[in-house]
Amino acid sequence: MISIKNDAQIEKMRAAGRLLHSVLEELRRYVKPGATTSFLNGIAHRMITDAGAKPSFLGYEGFPASLCTSVNDVVVHGIPNDEPLVEGDILGLDCGLVLDGWQADSAYTMGVGVISAEHKRLIDVTEECFWKGVSQMKPGRRLSDIGASVQAWAESNGYQPIRALCGHGIGREMHEDPEVPNYGKPGRGPRLAAGMTLAIEPMIAMGGYEVDTEGWRVATRDHSWVSHYEHTVLITRGEPEILTLPDAARAAEAGR
């Protein structure tokens, strides 16, 4: 069942979103050649717990860290380790937390040092895919309109959205109904309504969309590099609100 949040619940989700945004923004300072993902995980864990929140990922079905760190061809769920990052890598950072009983979930991919123009373009287009999807998040539209817009923009730029993984509802639990694929035909699924909160997360590959899973780690089958971008989004009666991007000046701007 898709839950509709009331004003008090939305305010709690805003607070969780603001905290998560501050954590992920702080991590950007430390992503550089020679840094380790275990070091980044430690920073995220301390910031979350020092603020009185709990890491959503730590212990979730046995996951051993507070931060997912996915390098190059790893789509999601990379486990932090002590292997130094290398100039030219791209790194996906995915983090979630629960504050006062309410969840926030967000991710981005960034370059390590100087990266190639083709990998920068992949990261940029992935973020654009997110905004294309968010532009569809208005009352009365259908759930599949989000993924259809993501897929259309990705494919128009020569990329493929990952199909084995998807976005999701979010609220008291990290994963709630509905699932939100990053592909599909428009005009299908439940109608969107004000008060819905969804984690929209395009995962966009330079090659094919097929993946292989080994333990937690999910990587592209053809080893093509992939970018991930995610925010927790509230559907309102007007423009959608990005709860993990406070004071965003351009809700769904890229989709207009």
N, C-alpha and C positions, 0 to 999 in steps of 0.2 A: 504494500500500500504506500502511495506517495503522500508524505506528510506536508501539511501547510503550516508554516510557522507564524505565530502571532508577534505583535510588536515587541513584547518583552523578550521573547526567545530570539528574535532577530537582533536585538541589541546585544545579547550575550554572544551571538555568533560574530557580530561586528568586533567585539572586544577580542575574541579568539583570533579573528582574522588580522587585526592590527598587530597583535603580538607575533603571529607567525610571519607577517611581512617584515617586521623588524629583525627577526632571526635570519631569514633568508637574505635580506639586504646586508647584514653584517658579514655573512659568509663570503660574499663577493670579494671582500677585502683580502681574503686569505687564499683565494684560488690563484695559484701561480706555479710555475715549474718548480719541482722539488717538494712541494707540499704533499702531505698524505691525506687520503680521505678519512682515515681514522682520526686525524687531528681535527678535520672539519666536523666530524661526528661529535667529538668532545665539546667543541664550541657550541654546537646546536643543543646538545643535551644540557649543558650548564645554563644557557640562556633560558631554555624552556622551564627547567626546574627552579631556577632562581626567581622566576616570575610567578611561581605558584601553580604552574600548569604541569601537565603530564605529556610525555611524548606518545603520540598515538601508535607509532610503529613498533616501539620497543616491546617485545614479547607478543606482538600480534601474530597468532598462529606460529609462534616460535621465532619470529624475526629477531635477530640479535642486536639491532642497533636502533638509534633514534632518527637516523637519516639514511635515505637511499642514495647511493653514489654510483652513477652509471656512466661508464666511459666509452666513448666512440661507438661501437656497434652494439653496446648493451642498451636495451630499450628501457627497462625499469628493474628495480629491486636489486641493484648492485650493492653488495655488502661492503662497508668501509674496511680498508686494510692499510697496511704499512708500506705499500708500493708507491714510490714517489710519482706524482703526475709529471708528464713530459710536455715540453713546448710543442704546441700544435694539436694536442688532445682537445676534444670537447667533452665537457663534464655535465651530466644531468644531476641536479640536486633536487630531491623530492622529500618534503617534510610534512608531518602532520602533528597537531597537538590538540589536547582537550583542556579547556579552561572553564571552570565553573559548570562542568557537565556538558559543554558544547564543543563541537569539533571544528577545526579548520584544516584545509589540505591545499598545498600549493607546490609548484615545481617550476624550474626553468633550466635551460641548458646554456652554458657559456663556454667561451674559449679559454684555454690555458695558455697564457702568453700570447704570442702572435699566431694566428691561425690562417688557413688558406681562405681565399675569397669564396671558394665553393662551399666551404663549411660555414662561413659566416652567412652566406645566402640561405643555407638550410635552416640555420637558427632563426633568421629573420622571417622566412616564409612560415615556419612553424608558429611563431607568435602571430603572424597575420591570420593563419588558419584559426587560431583561438578567437580572434576578434570577429572573423567571419561567422563562426558558430554563435558567439554571444549576440551578434546582431539579430539573430532569429529568436532570442529569448524574450518573447513578449506574449502577454495573455492571449489565448485563442489560437496561437500557432501550435503545430504538432511537434512532438519530441524529435521525430526523425528529421525535421528541418535543420536541426543543429548539425547533425553528422553529415547530411547532404551538402551543406555549405562548406564544412571542413574538407570533405573529399573533393569537391569541385575545385577549390582553390589549390589544394595540394597537387592534384593531377594536372591542373593547368600550368603548374610550375615544374612539371616533370618528376614529381615525387609520389609516394604512395603512403596513405595512412595505414598504420598497423591495425589489423582487424581482430586479432585474438584478445586484445585488451581494450578497455573502454573507460569512460568517465562514469559518474555515479551520483545518486542522491547522497546528501550528507546532512547531519544534524546532531542528534544525540549520539548516533553511531557514525563511524567513519564511512562505512558503506551501507547505504540505504537504497530503497527503490527510488527511481528506476535506474537501470543501466543506460548509459548514454554512448552509443557507438560513434566512431569518427568516420562513418561511411553510411551509405544507404540512400534510398529514394525518399524525396520529400513527401510530406502530407500523410505520414503514417504515425501510429502510436498515440499515446494520450495527449490531450490538449494541455498546453502549458497554462499555468495560473499564477497569479500574484501570491507570494508567500512560499513558493517552491525554492529550495536551495540545492544547487547542483554543482558538482565538481566537474568542470569542463577541461579535458586534458588531451589535446592532440598529441599523438606520437607519430612523427613523420619520418619516413625512411628515404634515403637516396636511391635505394634499389627496390627489391621486392618486399612485400608485406609479410611474408612467412617468417615465423620465429621458431626457435628451439629453446626449451627450458631445461636448465640443469640446476637442481636445487631451487633456490630463490631466483637465480639469475636468468633473465629472459633476454636473448640476443637475436639479432636478425640472422636468418639461416644463411644468407649469402654474404654475411659480414659487412654489409653496407652500413655506413654510419647513420645515426638516427638522432633526432632532436625531440625534446619533450617540453611542453609548456602547459601549466595548469594554474587555475584559480578557482576558488569557491565563489559562486555567483548566486545572487538573489534576484529572482524575478519580481518586479514591482508592477504597478499599474502604468508606469511610464518606461523609462530606460532601465535596463538591468543594472544592478549595483555589484561591483566587484569587491567582495568582502575582504579578500586578502590583498587588495591593492587600494589602500585607503586614499581618499581624496583624488581618485582617478578622474582626470578632467575630460576623458573621452570614452565613455562607455560605448562599446561597439563601433567606435569611429571608423575602423577599417572596413566595416561592412556597409557603410552608408554610401 
